[in-house]
């Protein structure tokens, strides 16, 4: 029951985020939007660039949506969602991907790597480590 309440709360945050993103104009150059694991107040990355035709707010909302989906699948399958569920996949071509239980959370693009002064793979590993810590906290809060 507690997990369903948490999932409902996370879904509500997602709806609010999507509403705000729809009303928001393009972000100012250099703006960074923190992305946390809902309910933990632990920021694991900042969105500083968005895909063409997408705002920073929409990019952040997509990451939150993917996290909610990972929580929902976990609830349905019984798969653990904690720091051990986080992985980084570096394909031969394309952007490195951060996954939770095999589900895509975010792709680390060249723009973010350049802004952060690192490689895409290096940034993916930093964000994944941050996400791992945040999900450990989420699991602790939700007694999973």
C-alpha positions in Angstrom: 0.0 0.0 0.0 2.8 2.4 0.9 4.4 1.8 -2.5 1.2 2.7 -4.3 1.0 5.9 -2.3 4.6 6.7 -3.2 3.9 5.9 -6.9 0.8 8.1 -6.8 2.9 10.9 -5.3 5.6 10.5 -8.0 3.0 10.5 -10.7 1.5 13.7 -9.3 4.9 15.3 -9.4 5.2 14.2 -13.0 1.9 15.8 -13.9 2.8 19.0 -12.2 6.2 19.0 -13.9 4.6 18.4 -17.3 2.1 21.2 -16.7 4.8 23.6 -15.7 6.9 22.6 -18.7 4.0 23.2 -21.1 3.6 26.7 -19.7 7.3 27.5 -19.6 9.1 29.3 -22.3 12.6 28.2 -23.5 15.1 28.3 -20.7 17.7 31.0 -20.6 21.2 30.1 -21.9 23.3 28.6 -19.2 20.2 27.7 -17.1 20.4 24.3 -15.3 17.4 22.4 -14.0 18.1 20.0 -11.2 16.7 16.4 -11.6 16.1 14.6 -8.4 14.6 11.2 -7.5 11.2 12.3 -6.3 10.7 12.0 -2.6 14.4 12.0 -1.8 15.5 15.6 -2.5 18.7 14.1 -3.9 19.7 15.7 -7.2 21.5 13.2 -9.5 22.0 15.5 -12.5 21.1 18.8 -14.0 19.5 19.3 -17.4 21.4 22.0 -19.2 20.6 21.2 -22.9 17.6 19.8 -24.6 16.9 18.1 -27.9 15.9 20.3 -30.7 12.2 21.4 -30.3 12.3 20.5 -26.6 12.6 22.8 -23.6 14.7 22.0 -20.5 11.5 21.6 -18.6 10.3 19.0 -21.1 13.6 17.2 -21.0 13.4 17.0 -17.1 9.8 15.9 -17.2 10.8 13.0 -19.6 13.5 11.8 -17.1 11.0 11.9 -14.3 8.5 10.0 -16.4 11.0 7.3 -17.1 11.8 7.0 -13.4 8.1 6.7 -12.6 7.9 3.9 -15.2 10.8 2.1 -13.6 9.1 2.3 -10.2 5.9 1.1 -11.7 7.5 -1.9 -13.4 9.3 -2.7 -10.1 6.1 -2.6 -8.3 4.5 -5.0 -10.8 7.4 -7.4 -11.1 9.0 -7.2 -7.6 12.3 -6.1 -9.1 14.4 -4.1 -6.6 14.9 -0.4 -7.2 18.0 0.7 -5.4 21.5 1.7 -6.3 22.3 -1.8 -7.6 19.6 -1.4 -10.3 21.6 1.4 -12.0 23.8 0.6 -15.0 25.6 2.4 -17.7 25.6 1.1 -21.3 28.1 2.6 -23.7 27.1 1.5 -27.2 29.7 1.5 -30.1 27.7 4.3 -31.7 25.3 6.7 -30.1 25.1 8.2 -26.6 25.9 6.4 -23.4 22.7 5.4 -21.6 21.8 5.3 -17.9 19.4 2.5 -17.1 17.4 1.3 -14.0 16.7 -2.4 -14.2 17.3 -2.3 -17.9 14.9 0.7 -18.5 16.3 3.9 -20.1 16.4 6.9 -17.8 18.6 9.3 -19.6 21.1 9.4 -22.6 24.2 11.5 -22.0 24.7 13.7 -25.0 27.8 15.5 -26.2 26.4 18.9 -25.2 26.1 18.0 -21.6 29.6 16.4 -21.6 31.1 19.6 -23.1 29.3 21.8 -20.6 30.6 19.7 -17.8 34.1 19.6 -19.3 34.3 15.8 -19.6 33.5 12.9 -21.9 30.1 11.5 -22.4 31.1 8.2 -20.8 32.7 10.0 -17.9 29.6 12.1 -17.3 27.4 9.0 -17.6 29.4 7.3 -14.8 29.1 10.4 -12.6 25.3 10.7 -13.1 24.9 7.0 -12.6 26.8 7.1 -9.3 24.6 10.0 -8.2 21.5 8.2 -9.3 22.6 5.1 -7.5 23.0 7.0 -4.2 19.6 8.6 -4.7 17.9 5.3 -5.4 19.5 3.8 -2.3 17.9 6.6 -0.3 14.6 6.1 -2.1 14.7 2.4 -1.2 15.5 3.2 2.4 12.6 5.7 2.6 10.2 3.2 1.0 11.6 0.2 3.0 12.4 -1.8 -0.1 
